[in-house]
Each structure stands twice: as structure tokens, then as C-alpha cells.
Amino acid sequence: MRRVVLKYGIDVAMLFAFILCFVTGILKFPAVLHLIWGGARFSPLATLTRIHDLWGVILGILVFAHLVLNWNWMVAMSRRMVKGK
């Protein structure tokens, strides 16, 4: 697999994981839970928490892979920034 395709795939997966973490994080707020589900006996908080935690870990792994694949570029840019170019 070409490196560019791998990087693109990781970036798309990171976007998906971010969206899931963001949405489940918002839905976990008590006020939002009450607004959406009202006073219902069933609250999906446990399910939302599992989804949020799992995709948070997946997002962390993807970010790490993204940083590893872009390490040389980050070092080169840092050197340019420090030199003022």
C-alpha cells in the first residue's frame, strides 16, 4: 500500500473517530440526556460511555500512527520555524 493512501485512510478514520467521540461526549451531558430522553426510565448513558471510551482509545491510536507517519515532516517544519524561514 502506498504511503499516501495509508495516510489518507488514517486521516479518514481519525475524522470518523473524532465525530463519534464528539457526539457521544455531548450526548453524555446530563442536561442533554434529560432534553432528549426526558424522564424515561431507560437512559443510554452506559452504552454512550462504552462507545465514547472505545472510540476515544481508537482515536488515540490513530493520532499516534498519524504522528509517526508525519514525524519527518514535523521535524523539518520545526527546524524551519526555529530558524525563522
N, C-alpha and C positions, 0 to 999 in steps of 0.2 A: 504494500500500500504506500502510495506516495505520501510524503510528509505533509504536504499542503492539505490533502484530503483528510488525513488524520487530525490535523489541527482544526479544520473546519468541523469535523464530526464532534470533537471535544467541545468546541465553542457552542454548537447547536445543543448538545446535551447539557452544557452549563446553563444555557438560557432556559431550557425546559425545567431543570432542577431549581433554578432561581425562582421561576414563576410559581412552581409548586410550593416551595418554601415560603414565598411571599404571601401567597393566597391563604395557605393553611395557617401561617402566622397571624394574619389579620383575623381569620375566622375563629381563632382560639381566644380572642379578647372576649371577656365576659359580656360586655355591652353588645358586641356584635352577635354573640351566641344568643343572647336574650332577644335581640331585634329579629333575628332570622327564625329561631325556633320557639320564641316566646316562652311560655311557662310549661312547655312539653316535658313530660317525664323523661323521655329519651333525649339525651344530649350526646352528640357525636364527638365529644371532646377527646375521649380515649383514642378513637380512630384518627382524628385530626392530629393528635400528638404523635402517634406512630408514623403516620405519613410524613409529618413535618420533620421528625427526628431522622428517619431513614433517608429522606432526600437531602437533608442537611449534611449528613455524612457523605452521601454520594457527591454532592456539590463540592465538599471539601477535597475529596479525592480528585475530582475533575479539575479543580483550581490548581492543585499540586501538579497534576500532569501538564496543565497549560503552562505553568511557570517553568517546569523542567524543559518543555519543548521550546520555550522562548527565552531561555536563560542567556544564550549568547547575545541575542538582540538587546536584552535588558542591560547586560554588562557594557555593550558597545554604546548604548544611549547614555548610560550613567557616566561613562568616561567623557563623552561629548559634552554633557551638561556641566560636568565639573570643570572642563577646560574652557567652557564658555562659547562653544561653536554651535 
